């Protein structure tokens, strides 16, 4: 199977599909950090999206869409930051181009979105602790012709992966993700989730048509 992993520089998901014998390629505007540049397409994913892929798993940027940053849309109460809002609309347009790509099997991943952007209804919501990582971090999947992911190793969560506040005394328990400039690490797909995607979707033969009326990438 020919698999495109869009907006992925770490190659975590790509390597899981390669491990199972598939022709998988990561694609990102950044160079890959996964150690296999021969499996990486550096550039705009929209330029290769029509190249005969059997499946695409996409991790589009969420900075301006995420509900976590909704407070920045209104830096002053009741006053919308128009520049940030327009960036969010551009991010939504990119998201929809991936979701509506001419590829038979599609999965698009993103966190909870700000309601102002009126995103499509998602198919499924998962958490890292369902796949062996003891953290909470709501992740949503929009699926076309793919079944919902089944939990593989449910463990007890110890804390949010990214803390919502800064007043906690014991920050060590929040894992690798940090606040501030560590957005790249915070957005990475957890290995257990990437492995589940490859193992559960590799041999997916039955079409599951979903009506869409919306750590490591």
Z-matrix of the N, CA and C atoms (Angstrom, degrees):
N
C 1 1.449
C 2 1.527 1 109.83
N 3 1.317 2 116.10 1 138.34
C 4 1.456 3 122.06 2 -179.91
C 5 1.526 4 108.68 3 -95.79
N 6 1.341 5 116.05 4 114.61
C 7 1.464 6 121.75 5 -171.08
C 8 1.522 7 110.98 6 -119.12
N 9 1.328 8 115.85 7 129.67
C 10 1.459 9 122.50 8 174.86
C 11 1.522 10 108.27 9 -104.86
N 12 1.334 11 116.79 10 124.45
C 13 1.463 12 121.43 11 175.86
C 14 1.521 13 106.61 12 -108.06
N 15 1.317 14 115.50 13 99.05
C 16 1.462 15 122.10 14 -171.47
C 17 1.520 16 112.16 15 -82.59
N 18 1.322 17 115.06 16 141.17
C 19 1.465 18 122.61 17 177.51
C 20 1.523 19 110.96 18 61.07
N 21 1.318 20 115.75 19 44.19
C 22 1.467 21 121.78 20 178.95
C 23 1.518 22 109.57 21 -128.70
N 24 1.336 23 116.81 22 116.93
C 25 1.462 24 119.62 23 176.53
C 26 1.528 25 112.18 24 -103.37
N 27 1.339 26 116.84 25 -20.88
C 28 1.469 27 120.01 26 -177.88
C 29 1.524 28 112.41 27 -76.24
N 30 1.325 29 116.62 28 -23.10
C 31 1.468 30 123.83 29 -178.60
C 32 1.528 31 113.24 30 67.14
N 33 1.312 32 117.48 31 17.22
C 34 1.464 33 119.90 32 -178.67
C 35 1.523 34 112.14 33 -61.91
N 36 1.321 35 117.62 34 -46.04
C 37 1.461 36 120.88 35 179.80
C 38 1.528 37 109.96 36 -74.34
N 39 1.330 38 116.05 37 -40.21
C 40 1.471 39 120.65 38 178.35
C 41 1.524 40 111.11 39 -55.88
N 42 1.313 41 117.03 40 -45.62
C 43 1.463 42 120.33 41 -178.02
C 44 1.526 43 111.91 42 -66.73
N 45 1.331 44 117.28 43 -31.97
C 46 1.468 45 119.34 44 177.77
C 47 1.531 46 110.71 45 -66.93
N 48 1.335 47 116.75 46 -39.95
C 49 1.472 48 118.98 47 177.06
C 50 1.530 49 110.90 48 -70.14
N 51 1.322 50 117.55 49 -37.65
C 52 1.467 51 120.61 50 176.53
C 53 1.522 52 111.01 51 -62.39
N 54 1.320 53 115.99 52 -37.96
C 55 1.470 54 120.87 53 179.25
C 56 1.525 55 110.98 54 -58.92
N 57 1.321 56 115.92 55 -29.91
C 58 1.465 57 120.85 56 -179.02
C 59 1.518 58 112.75 57 -94.90
N 60 1.335 59 116.50 58 8.74
C 61 1.456 60 120.73 59 173.00
C 62 1.513 61 116.81 60 91.87
N 63 1.332 62 117.61 61 11.94
C 64 1.462 63 120.50 62 -179.19
C 65 1.529 64 111.65 63 -91.93
N 66 1.307 65 115.70 64 155.97
C 67 1.463 66 121.78 65 176.78
C 68 1.530 67 107.87 66 -87.74
N 69 1.316 68 115.80 67 85.11
C 70 1.458 69 121.71 68 -175.40
C 71 1.527 70 110.66 69 -107.96
N 72 1.342 71 115.03 70 143.31
C 73 1.462 72 121.29 71 179.05
C 74 1.525 73 109.46 72 -135.72
N 75 1.316 74 115.72 73 133.63
C 76 1.456 75 120.18 74 170.12
C 77 1.519 76 108.30 75 -82.41
N 78 1.323 77 116.44 76 156.47
C 79 1.466 78 121.12 77 177.87
C 80 1.521 79 108.52 78 -145.29
N 81 1.327 80 115.97 79 127.95
C 82 1.460 81 120.57 80 -179.54
C 83 1.523 82 108.04 81 -161.22
N 84 1.332 83 116.55 82 156.64
C 85 1.461 84 119.47 83 177.61
C 86 1.529 85 110.69 84 -73.59
N 87 1.340 86 117.22 85 -15.99
C 88 1.456 87 122.09 86 177.38
C 89 1.531 88 110.38 87 -94.12
N 90 1.324 89 117.24 88 156.26
C 91 1.470 90 119.77 89 172.14
C 92 1.526 91 109.11 90 -63.83
N 93 1.320 92 116.82 91 154.36
C 94 1.464 93 119.28 92 -178.83
C 95 1.530 94 110.26 93 -78.29
N 96 1.320 95 115.45 94 151.63
C 97 1.466 96 121.17 95 175.68
C 98 1.521 97 110.81 96 -113.17
N 99 1.332 98 116.70 97 6.67
C 100 1.465 99 120.57 98 -175.10
C 101 1.508 100 114.98 99 -88.14
N 102 1.331 101 117.39 100 -1.98
C 103 1.460 102 119.52 101 174.98
C 104 1.517 103 115.81 102 89.58
N 105 1.338 104 117.58 103 4.11
C 106 1.469 105 119.95 104 -179.69
C 107 1.532 106 110.45 105 -132.20
N 108 1.325 107 117.09 106 74.13
C 109 1.470 108 119.61 107 179.64
C 110 1.522 109 112.69 108 -61.45
N 111 1.343 110 117.22 109 -22.42
C 112 1.468 111 120.05 110 178.12
C 113 1.527 112 111.65 111 -69.46
N 114 1.322 113 117.04 112 -14.81
C 115 1.459 114 121.72 113 177.30
C 116 1.526 115 111.50 114 -106.62
N 117 1.320 116 117.02 115 14.44
C 118 1.470 117 120.33 116 -173.66
C 119 1.515 118 111.18 117 -120.58
N 120 1.313 119 116.14 118 133.81
C 121 1.463 120 122.86 119 173.44
C 122 1.517 121 107.38 120 -106.36
N 123 1.320 122 116.60 121 107.81
C 124 1.463 123 119.41 122 -179.62
C 125 1.524 124 109.06 123 -90.49
N 126 1.319 125 115.41 124 114.06
C 127 1.454 126 120.13 125 -178.98
C 128 1.512 127 111.14 126 155.87
N 129 1.319 128 116.08 127 -171.13
C 130 1.458 129 123.58 128 -178.36
C 131 1.526 130 109.45 129 -74.24
N 132 1.318 131 117.46 130 121.14
C 133 1.462 132 121.16 131 -177.59
C 134 1.527 133 111.85 132 -62.50
N 135 1.331 134 117.63 133 -28.10
C 136 1.463 135 120.07 134 -179.26
C 137 1.523 136 112.12 135 -65.72
N 138 1.329 137 116.75 136 -19.34
C 139 1.462 138 120.22 137 179.68
C 140 1.536 139 112.60 138 -80.68
N 141 1.340 140 116.59 139 -13.96
C 142 1.473 141 119.62 140 -179.78
C 143 1.524 142 112.18 141 -120.72
N 144 1.311 143 116.80 142 5.68
C 145 1.459 144 120.86 143 -171.53
C 146 1.525 145 112.72 144 -69.22
N 147 1.337 146 117.10 145 -18.91
C 148 1.464 147 121.50 146 -179.42
C 149 1.529 148 113.20 147 -99.13
N 150 1.330 149 116.92 148 16.88
C 151 1.463 150 120.34 149 -172.55
C 152 1.539 151 114.74 150 -91.08
N 153 1.313 152 117.21 151 34.33
C 154 1.459 153 120.50 152 171.62
C 155 1.513 154 116.25 153 75.54
N 156 1.324 155 118.03 154 40.93
C 157 1.460 156 121.76 155 179.71
C 158 1.528 157 110.69 156 -82.32
N 159 1.325 158 116.47 157 145.71
C 160 1.459 159 121.64 158 174.53
C 161 1.526 160 111.64 159 -86.71
N 162 1.332 161 115.43 160 -30.17
C 163 1.463 162 120.74 161 -178.34
C 164 1.516 163 109.09 162 -148.86
N 165 1.339 164 115.69 163 146.56
C 166 1.464 165 120.28 164 171.14
C 167 1.521 166 109.06 165 -132.01
N 168 1.328 167 114.98 166 132.07
C 169 1.457 168 121.97 167 170.92
C 170 1.521 169 105.43 168 -114.95
N 171 1.325 170 116.97 169 121.61
C 172 1.465 171 120.75 170 -171.45
C 173 1.525 172 111.87 171 -121.56
N 174 1.322 173 114.92 172 142.02
C 175 1.464 174 122.64 173 179.76
C 176 1.537 175 108.92 174 -126.73
N 177 1.332 176 118.39 175 65.28
C 178 1.468 177 120.69 176 -175.50
C 179 1.529 178 112.31 177 -63.00
N 180 1.332 179 117.10 178 150.04
C 181 1.464 180 120.77 179 179.70
C 182 1.527 181 111.74 180 -55.96
N 183 1.335 182 115.72 181 142.49
C 184 1.468 183 119.97 182 -174.77
C 185 1.523 184 113.38 183 -121.87
N 186 1.341 185 117.79 184 3.16
C 187 1.459 186 121.39 185 -172.73
C 188 1.527 187 112.90 186 -50.15
N 189 1.317 188 116.99 187 -45.59
C 190 1.467 189 120.20 188 -174.25
C 191 1.523 190 113.55 189 -94.64
N 192 1.341 191 116.98 190 -4.23
C 193 1.459 192 121.51 191 179.29
C 194 1.519 193 113.00 192 -103.36
N 195 1.316 194 116.53 193 -26.78
C 196 1.457 195 121.92 194 -171.65
C 197 1.525 196 112.85 195 -63.08
N 198 1.312 197 115.01 196 141.54
C 199 1.460 198 120.44 197 176.29
C 200 1.521 199 111.60 198 -65.77
N 201 1.339 200 116.27 199 -22.38
C 202 1.466 201 120.31 200 178.44
C 203 1.522 202 111.76 201 -62.65
N 204 1.336 203 116.53 202 -27.54
C 205 1.458 204 120.06 203 -179.86
C 206 1.513 205 113.62 204 -103.45
N 207 1.352 206 116.37 205 12.55
C 208 1.465 207 120.31 206 -176.22
C 209 1.527 208 112.58 207 -60.47
N 210 1.333 209 116.28 208 -31.22
C 211 1.469 210 119.08 209 -179.17
C 212 1.520 211 111.70 210 -63.23
N 213 1.339 212 116.44 211 -26.23
C 214 1.461 213 119.90 212 -179.74
C 215 1.530 214 111.94 213 -76.21
N 216 1.341 215 115.83 214 -15.97
C 217 1.464 216 119.06 215 175.86
C 218 1.528 217 111.18 216 -70.47
N 219 1.321 218 114.94 217 -23.86
C 220 1.464 219 120.48 218 -179.76
C 221 1.529 220 109.36 219 -128.69
N 222 1.349 221 117.16 220 70.69
C 223 1.465 222 120.07 221 -178.62
C 224 1.529 223 112.06 222 -60.46
N 225 1.327 224 116.21 223 -29.65
C 226 1.452 225 122.38 224 171.87
C 227 1.520 226 107.30 225 -116.32
N 228 1.299 227 117.82 226 133.69
C 229 1.456 228 121.95 227 -174.10
C 230 1.531 229 111.52 228 -51.20
N 231 1.333 230 114.90 229 123.51
C 232 1.450 231 120.58 230 176.90
C 233 1.515 232 115.33 231 80.72
N 234 1.342 233 117.24 232 0.94
C 235 1.465 234 120.99 233 -179.05
C 236 1.524 235 109.63 234 -115.65
N 237 1.324 236 116.45 235 114.87
C 238 1.461 237 121.62 236 -177.28
C 239 1.524 238 111.09 237 -76.95
N 240 1.342 239 115.92 238 134.33
C 241 1.460 240 121.24 239 173.31
C 242 1.532 241 106.85 240 -79.09
N 243 1.318 242 116.98 241 99.34
C 244 1.455 243 121.83 242 -172.48
C 245 1.527 244 111.99 243 -62.71
N 246 1.318 245 117.64 244 -37.46
C 247 1.461 246 120.28 245 -178.94
C 248 1.528 247 110.37 246 -64.79
N 249 1.314 248 117.34 247 -44.08
C 250 1.474 249 120.12 248 179.16
C 251 1.532 250 110.34 249 -68.29
N 252 1.317 251 116.72 250 -36.57
C 253 1.459 252 120.58 251 178.81
C 254 1.527 253 111.03 252 -62.25
N 255 1.327 254 116.94 253 -42.57
C 256 1.469 255 120.64 254 178.82
C 257 1.528 256 110.75 255 -64.69
N 258 1.331 257 117.21 256 -36.01
C 259 1.462 258 120.32 257 176.16
C 260 1.529 259 110.32 258 -64.99
N 261 1.327 260 115.72 259 -36.51
C 262 1.459 261 119.79 260 177.01
C 263 1.520 262 111.91 261 -65.85
N 264 1.330 263 116.86 262 -39.64
C 265 1.463 264 120.85 263 178.12
C 266 1.533 265 110.80 264 -64.84
N 267 1.342 266 115.88 265 -38.06
C 268 1.469 267 119.52 266 177.34
C 269 1.521 268 110.62 267 -65.57
N 270 1.336 269 116.68 268 -38.73
C 271 1.465 270 121.01 269 177.92
C 272 1.526 271 110.49 270 -66.02
N 273 1.324 272 117.00 271 -37.68
C 274 1.467 273 120.60 272 177.69
C 275 1.531 274 110.22 273 -64.50
N 276 1.319 275 116.96 274 -42.01
C 277 1.463 276 120.81 275 179.54
C 278 1.532 277 110.91 276 -60.09
N 279 1.334 278 116.24 277 -42.70
C 280 1.462 279 120.85 278 177.94
C 281 1.531 280 110.39 279 -64.15
N 282 1.326 281 116.70 280 -44.41
C 283 1.460 282 122.51 281 177.75
C 284 1.529 283 110.35 282 -55.33
N 285 1.324 284 117.37 283 -46.84
C 286 1.458 285 121.62 284 -177.58
C 287 1.524 286 112.21 285 -68.26
N 288 1.320 287 117.19 286 -32.65
C 289 1.466 288 119.75 287 176.89
C 290 1.529 289 110.49 288 -64.74
N 291 1.319 290 116.17 289 -36.65
C 292 1.462 291 119.64 290 176.74
C 293 1.528 292 110.54 291 -70.93
N 294 1.320 293 116.74 292 -45.55
C 295 1.458 294 120.84 293 -178.18
C 296 1.527 295 112.03 294 -61.75
N 297 1.325 296 116.26 295 -33.76
C 298 1.465 297 121.41 296 -176.83
C 299 1.527 298 112.90 297 -101.87
N 300 1.315 299 116.76 298 19.73
C 301 1.466 300 121.10 299 -179.68
C 302 1.525 301 110.87 300 -64.40
N 303 1.334 302 117.77 301 153.74
C 304 1.472 303 121.75 302 179.39
C 305 1.523 304 112.47 303 -79.47
N 306 1.318 305 115.41 304 58.10
C 307 1.468 306 122.97 305 179.96
C 308 1.524 307 106.62 306 -127.55
N 309 1.328 308 117.34 307 135.19
C 310 1.467 309 120.53 308 -171.55
C 311 1.524 310 113.06 309 -64.55
N 312 1.334 311 117.28 310 -46.61
C 313 1.461 312 121.11 311 -177.59
C 314 1.528 313 109.16 312 -111.37
N 315 1.319 314 116.11 313 122.22
C 316 1.462 315 120.74 314 -175.24
C 317 1.524 316 110.40 315 -134.90
N 318 1.337 317 115.35 316 137.67
C 319 1.463 318 122.36 317 168.72
C 320 1.523 319 107.17 318 -131.45
N 321 1.321 320 116.67 319 126.73
C 322 1.465 321 121.21 320 176.39
C 323 1.521 322 107.25 321 -118.83
N 324 1.326 323 116.05 322 130.51
C 325 1.464 324 122.58 323 -176.34
C 326 1.524 325 110.03 324 -110.57
N 327 1.321 326 116.45 325 140.92
C 328 1.466 327 122.33 326 175.12
C 329 1.526 328 109.06 327 -164.58
N 330 1.332 329 117.00 328 160.70
C 331 1.466 330 119.65 329 175.64
C 332 1.533 331 110.20 330 -79.97
N 333 1.317 332 116.29 331 -172.26
C 334 1.461 333 120.98 332 176.64
C 335 1.527 334 108.71 333 -66.17
N 336 1.338 335 115.74 334 130.23
C 337 1.457 336 120.21 335 -177.46
C 338 1.528 337 112.19 336 -92.05
N 339 1.309 338 115.31 337 157.83
C 340 1.454 339 120.93 338 171.51
C 341 1.525 340 108.46 339 -68.45
N 342 1.314 341 117.87 340 134.99
C 343 1.468 342 121.87 341 -175.23
C 344 1.525 343 112.92 342 -64.22
N 345 1.311 344 118.37 343 -22.17
C 346 1.461 345 121.30 344 -177.44
C 347 1.525 346 111.83 345 -61.18
N 348 1.346 347 117.62 346 -23.51
C 349 1.465 348 120.62 347 -176.06
C 350 1.536 349 113.08 348 -89.72
N 351 1.325 350 117.64 349 -6.55
C 352 1.461 351 121.24 350 173.41
C 353 1.526 352 111.66 351 49.56
N 354 1.310 353 115.89 352 57.05
C 355 1.461 354 121.29 353 -178.56
C 356 1.528 355 111.43 354 -74.32
N 357 1.345 356 117.76 355 159.39
C 358 1.467 357 120.76 356 177.01
C 359 1.529 358 111.17 357 -61.20
N 360 1.312 359 115.98 358 154.34
C 361 1.465 360 120.67 359 179.07
C 362 1.530 361 110.04 360 -65.16
N 363 1.308 362 116.32 361 133.57
C 364 1.456 363 120.32 362 179.74
C 365 1.524 364 110.35 363 -80.90
N 366 1.320 365 115.60 364 163.80
C 367 1.460 366 122.15 365 -178.97
C 368 1.525 367 112.04 366 -90.20
N 369 1.337 368 116.14 367 -40.34
C 370 1.454 369 120.36 368 -170.40
C 371 1.526 370 109.85 369 -153.19
N 372 1.329 371 116.27 370 147.75
C 373 1.460 372 121.67 371 174.42
C 374 1.524 373 108.57 372 -120.70
N 375 1.329 374 116.30 373 129.05
C 376 1.466 375 120.83 374 -177.82
C 377 1.521 376 109.85 375 -124.05
N 378 1.335 377 115.40 376 167.15
C 379 1.459 378 122.75 377 178.95
C 380 1.527 379 109.41 378 -133.26
N 381 1.329 380 118.94 379 148.14
C 382 1.468 381 121.42 380 178.47
C 383 1.525 382 113.52 381 -56.27
N 384 1.367 383 117.67 382 -35.76
C 385 1.463 384 119.77 383 -176.49
C 386 1.534 385 112.56 384 -67.27
N 387 1.339 386 117.55 385 -11.79
C 388 1.460 387 120.05 386 175.67
C 389 1.531 388 112.16 387 -81.27
N 390 1.339 389 115.39 388 -8.20
C 391 1.470 390 120.31 389 -175.28
C 392 1.530 391 111.67 390 -129.90
N 393 1.337 392 115.51 391 28.70
C 394 1.456 393 120.64 392 171.88
C 395 1.509 394 117.06 393 94.55
N 396 1.335 395 118.81 394 3.24
C 397 1.469 396 122.20 395 -178.61
C 398 1.536 397 108.36 396 -112.76
N 399 1.327 398 119.21 397 121.12
C 400 1.466 399 121.68 398 -168.97
C 401 1.529 400 114.74 399 -79.55
N 402 1.316 401 116.74 400 51.98
C 403 1.461 402 121.79 401 -179.68
C 404 1.521 403 110.73 402 -137.31
N 405 1.327 404 114.70 403 158.71
C 406 1.455 405 120.68 404 170.91
C 407 1.528 406 108.34 405 -103.18
N 408 1.312 407 116.33 406 137.35
C 409 1.462 408 122.76 407 175.73
C 410 1.538 409 105.87 408 -167.44
N 411 1.310 410 116.68 409 93.93
C 412 1.459 411 120.78 410 -174.92
C 413 1.520 412 111.08 411 -58.00
N 414 1.312 413 114.65 412 124.31
C 415 1.462 414 121.69 413 -179.87
C 416 1.515 415 108.22 414 -128.57
N 417 1.317 416 116.29 415 131.04
C 418 1.463 417 120.63 416 -178.11
C 419 1.526 418 111.25 417 -109.29
N 420 1.317 419 114.56 418 147.14
C 421 1.459 420 121.77 419 179.84
C 422 1.523 421 109.63 420 -123.82
N 423 1.324 422 115.60 421 134.03
C 424 1.458 423 123.23 422 172.20
C 425 1.528 424 105.61 423 -107.89
N 426 1.327 425 117.96 424 117.88
C 427 1.456 426 121.62 425 -170.66
C 428 1.529 427 112.02 426 -119.54
N 429 1.324 428 115.22 427 138.68
C 430 1.458 429 122.18 428 172.60
C 431 1.525 430 108.66 429 -127.96
N 432 1.323 431 115.03 430 121.49
C 433 1.470 432 121.52 431 179.53
C 434 1.525 433 113.07 432 57.68
N 435 1.314 434 116.03 433 31.67
C 436 1.459 435 123.12 434 174.81
C 437 1.527 436 108.55 435 -136.25
N 438 1.332 437 118.15 436 144.29
C 439 1.463 438 120.55 437 177.32
C 440 1.530 439 110.66 438 -77.86
N 441 1.308 440 115.87 439 160.38
C 442 1.455 441 120.13 440 175.52
C 443 1.537 442 109.55 441 -64.15
N 444 1.324 443 115.45 442 147.25
C 445 1.464 444 120.13 443 176.95
C 446 1.528 445 110.23 444 -69.54
N 447 1.320 446 116.14 445 137.57
C 448 1.452 447 121.22 446 175.84
C 449 1.529 448 109.47 447 -97.74
N 450 1.338 449 118.02 448 135.67
C 451 1.469 450 120.22 449 176.23
C 452 1.524 451 110.79 450 -55.18
N 453 1.320 452 116.13 451 142.51
C 454 1.463 453 120.98 452 -177.27
C 455 1.525 454 113.50 453 -111.59
N 456 1.336 455 116.55 454 -25.13
C 457 1.473 456 119.49 455 -176.55
C 458 1.519 457 108.36 456 -161.21
N 459 1.315 458 116.60 457 86.53
C 460 1.468 459 120.71 458 -176.71
C 461 1.526 460 109.65 459 -77.70
N 462 1.325 461 115.89 460 123.43
C 463 1.465 462 121.85 461 178.91
C 464 1.529 463 108.93 462 -124.34
N 465 1.313 464 115.76 463 167.97
C 466 1.459 465 121.18 464 -179.50
C 467 1.527 466 109.76 465 -79.43
N 468 1.336 467 118.57 466 121.16
C 469 1.474 468 119.52 467 178.45
C 470 1.523 469 111.22 468 -71.70
N 471 1.330 470 115.79 469 139.03
C 472 1.463 471 119.49 470 179.65
C 473 1.516 472 112.79 471 -98.03
N 474 1.358 473 116.82 472 -19.57
C 475 1.465 474 119.57 473 -177.32
C 476 1.519 475 109.57 474 179.83
N 477 1.322 476 117.20 475 169.08
C 478 1.468 477 119.48 476 170.88
C 479 1.524 478 109.91 477 -64.58
N 480 1.326 479 117.37 478 145.29
C 481 1.459 480 120.19 479 178.04
C 482 1.518 481 110.96 480 -67.23
N 483 1.328 482 115.89 481 -38.68
C 484 1.468 483 121.17 482 175.65
C 485 1.520 484 107.29 483 -117.07
N 486 1.328 485 119.32 484 115.10
C 487 1.467 486 121.08 485 -177.31
C 488 1.523 487 111.68 486 -64.42
N 489 1.331 488 115.03 487 140.14
C 490 1.454 489 119.75 488 179.89
C 491 1.518 490 111.76 489 -80.44
N 492 1.332 491 117.04 490 -23.23
C 493 1.458 492 121.09 491 -179.14
C 494 1.506 493 111.38 492 -126.98
N 495 1.302 494 117.02 493 175.77
C 496 1.461 495 120.88 494 -176.99
C 497 1.523 496 112.34 495 -116.69
N 498 1.324 497 117.59 496 6.79
C 499 1.453 498 119.62 497 -174.46
C 500 1.517 499 114.82 498 -93.63
N 501 1.318 500 118.38 499 4.41
C 502 1.455 501 120.49 500 -179.19
C 503 1.534 502 110.59 501 -72.19
N 504 1.322 503 115.98 502 141.79
C 505 1.462 504 119.72 503 179.39
C 506 1.521 505 111.35 504 -80.53
N 507 1.314 506 116.66 505 -42.13
C 508 1.454 507 120.18 506 -176.83
C 509 1.529 508 109.87 507 -98.48
N 510 1.320 509 117.17 508 85.74
C 511 1.459 510 120.63 509 -177.59
C 512 1.527 511 111.98 510 -82.07
N 513 1.318 512 117.74 511 -12.70
C 514 1.460 513 120.48 512 -178.18
C 515 1.523 514 111.17 513 -61.01
N 516 1.330 515 116.97 514 -32.59
C 517 1.455 516 119.72 515 -175.63
C 518 1.523 517 113.25 516 -74.38
N 519 1.321 518 117.61 517 -3.61
C 520 1.455 519 119.59 518 -179.42
C 521 1.520 520 113.26 519 -85.24
N 522 1.308 521 117.30 520 4.56
C 523 1.461 522 119.78 521 174.18
C 524 1.509 523 113.52 522 79.75
N 525 1.340 524 115.92 523 -160.25
C 526 1.458 525 121.44 524 -172.23
C 527 1.518 526 113.48 525 -75.67
N 528 1.313 527 117.22 526 -28.24
C 529 1.461 528 119.55 527 -175.55
C 530 1.517 529 110.79 528 -71.90
N 531 1.311 530 115.54 529 135.71
C 532 1.456 531 121.66 530 179.44
C 533 1.514 532 109.16 531 -124.71
N 534 1.300 533 115.68 532 162.98
C 535 1.451 534 120.31 533 177.13
C 536 1.529 535 109.12 534 -80.99
N 537 1.307 536 116.45 535 177.23
C 538 1.458 537 119.81 536 176.50
C 539 1.508 538 112.59 537 86.27
N 540 1.333 539 116.57 538 -124.22
C 541 1.456 540 121.42 539 -172.58
C 542 1.524 541 113.73 540 -93.68
N 543 1.325 542 117.44 541 15.93
C 544 1.458 543 119.94 542 -176.46
C 545 1.526 544 112.05 543 -97.50
N 546 1.332 545 117.76 544 33.16
C 547 1.463 546 121.01 545 -175.90
C 548 1.522 547 111.98 546 -63.04
N 549 1.337 548 117.55 547 -31.72
C 550 1.465 549 120.80 548 179.93
C 551 1.515 550 110.65 549 -62.10
N 552 1.332 551 116.90 550 -43.61
C 553 1.459 552 120.67 551 179.93
C 554 1.530 553 110.95 552 -72.10
N 555 1.329 554 117.03 553 -37.54
C 556 1.462 555 120.35 554 -179.44
C 557 1.524 556 112.02 555 -63.50
N 558 1.338 557 116.70 556 -28.65
C 559 1.458 558 120.13 557 -174.82
C 560 1.526 559 113.51 558 -89.56
N 561 1.308 560 118.10 559 -4.40
C 562 1.461 561 120.51 560 -176.53
C 563 1.531 562 111.73 561 -67.50
N 564 1.321 563 114.93 562 146.62
C 565 1.460 564 121.60 563 178.14
C 566 1.525 565 110.00 564 -76.96
N 567 1.297 566 116.91 565 135.16
C 568 1.465 567 120.43 566 177.74
C 569 1.529 568 109.20 567 -66.83
N 570 1.340 569 118.32 568 138.01
C 571 1.468 570 121.72 569 -178.16
C 572 1.521 571 113.53 570 -54.13
N 573 1.337 572 117.48 571 -39.28
C 574 1.455 573 120.02 572 -179.61
C 575 1.519 574 112.62 573 -63.15
N 576 1.333 575 116.41 574 -34.35
C 577 1.465 576 120.33 575 178.46
C 578 1.521 577 109.83 576 -72.51
N 579 1.339 578 116.88 577 -42.97
C 580 1.455 579 120.49 578 177.62
C 581 1.519 580 112.09 579 -60.40
N 582 1.319 581 116.22 580 -40.12
C 583 1.470 582 120.76 581 179.62
C 584 1.533 583 110.31 582 -66.63
N 585 1.324 584 116.06 583 -40.24
C 586 1.468 585 119.59 584 178.90
C 587 1.524 586 110.96 585 -64.41
N 588 1.311 587 117.41 586 -39.16
C 589 1.464 588 120.55 587 178.45
C 590 1.525 589 110.64 588 -59.75
N 591 1.317 590 115.53 589 -47.48
C 592 1.465 591 119.42 590 -178.24
C 593 1.519 592 111.70 591 -66.24
N 594 1.322 593 116.81 592 -46.21
C 595 1.458 594 119.95 593 -174.82
C 596 1.525 595 112.55 594 -72.23
N 597 1.320 596 117.53 595 -35.52
C 598 1.459 597 119.70 596 -176.36
C 599 1.526 598 113.15 597 -87.41
N 600 1.315 599 117.50 598 -24.78
C 601 1.461 600 120.04 599 -177.39
C 602 1.527 601 113.29 600 -102.84
N 603 1.320 602 118.17 601 -9.25
C 604 1.463 603 121.01 602 -179.02
C 605 1.515 604 112.61 603 -61.96
N 606 1.320 605 117.07 604 -42.52
C 607 1.461 606 121.17 605 -175.47
C 608 1.519 607 111.68 606 -109.16
N 609 1.334 608 115.64 607 27.13
C 610 1.461 609 120.00 608 179.96
C 611 1.519 610 109.11 609 -74.52
N 612 1.336 611 116.89 610 108.49
C 613 1.460 612 121.26 611 -176.26
C 614 1.526 613 112.03 612 -105.52
N 615 1.311 614 116.21 613 -31.99
C 616 1.463 615 118.39 614 -178.96
C 617 1.515 616 109.66 615 -81.29
N 618 1.318 617 117.03 616 134.51
C 619 1.457 618 121.36 617 177.60
C 620 1.521 619 109.54 618 -76.42
N 621 1.321 620 115.24 619 132.02
C 622 1.453 621 121.31 620 176.48
C 623 1.516 622 105.94 621 -118.93
N 624 1.326 623 117.11 622 96.66
C 625 1.450 624 120.46 623 -174.97
C 626 1.521 625 109.63 624 -81.91
N 627 1.313 626 116.40 625 120.04
C 628 1.458 627 121.72 626 -178.61
C 629 1.523 628 108.81 627 -105.61
N 630 1.318 629 116.99 628 132.87
C 631 1.454 630 121.00 629 176.01
C 632 1.526 631 108.15 630 -87.29
N 633 1.342 632 116.89 631 112.03
C 634 1.452 633 121.15 632 -175.45
C 635 1.523 634 110.23 633 -99.58
N 636 1.350 635 122.93 634 75.35
C 637 1.505 636 127.15 635 175.75
C 638 1.519 637 109.37 636 -85.42
N 639 4.742 638 121.60 637 22.97
C 640 1.731 639 159.90 638 -143.62
C 641 1.258 640 117.76 639 54.79
N 642 21.534 641 114.34 640 156.13
C 643 1.522 642 43.40 641 34.90
C 644 1.231 643 95.17 642 -132.34
N 645 2.800 644 104.53 643 97.79
C 646 1.493 645 67.56 644 158.44
C 647 1.520 646 108.02 645 -155.96
N 648 1.591 647 125.83 646 113.88
C 649 1.472 648 118.32 647 -176.03
C 650 1.471 649 113.30 648 -79.77
